[in-house]
Amino acid sequence: MEDEFELEQSPLCQEMTVDGHTIDVEIYRGGDSDWILEVVDIHGTSTVWEDQFKTDQEALDELKTCIREEGMGALVGDPT
């Protein structure tokens, strides 16, 4: 039997709009694990970072760096 645990959502989870594109920012962890960063665009496309983060603030900072360096288009998928 697998151990069950609840996911802890960060208070930094939010909806973010940049350059006319809106994403849902999800930052969460299970048990004693590090924080996971996931972004869901308006089409329901999910992007999950492979790396985990020691703090939820580090995860949010990584997202902001990604948006600044690559633009919001890197996180928004096609509507198909």
N, C-alpha and C positions, 0 to 999 in steps of 0.2 A: 504494500500500500504506500502510495506517495504521501509525503507530508504536505499538508495544505497550509498556505499562508495568505494573508491579505496583502494586497498591494497598497503601498502608502503613496498617495499623490502629494506632490509638492504644492505649497501655496503659490509657487511661481507659475503654475499652469495658467495659460491665458489664451485669448484670441488676439492675433496680431495682424495688422494690416499695414503693408508697405508697398508703395508703388501701385496701388489699386488691387493688390492680391492679398487675400485673407487666408491665414492658416490657423489651425488650432495647435497650440504648443502643449504637449503632454510630457511631464517629467515625473517619473515614478520609480519606485524600487520595491522589492519584495524581501521580507525578512531583514537580514543584516547585509544585504548586497549593496553595491554602489548604485548610483542614480542612472537611469536610462532616459535618453532623450528621443522623443518621437514627435514628428510633425505630420499633421493630416491636412491636406489641401481641400479646397471646395469640392473637388471631384471624388473625394474619399480615398485618394491615394496617400498611403502612409510611407514615410521615410523614417527609419530607425537607425540611429548611429550605432556602429559596431562597437566603438569604445564606450565604456561606462565612465562615470564621473564621481569623484569623491564627495562633492557637494552638489546640491541642486543649483546653486548659483553658478558653479563652473559649467554646468550643462547649458544654462541660459546664456552665459557669456559666449560659449562655443557657437550657439545658434546665431547670436548677434554678429559674431565674427564672420560666419559663413555668409550671412545676408550682406554684410558690408563688402566682402571680398568677391562673392560670386553672384550676388543679386538674388532677388526673390524668385526669379524665374527658375533657378536651380532647384527650388523646392516645390514648384507647382507643376503637376503633370498635365498631360493632354486630357481633354474631356472624354476620350474614347475608352 
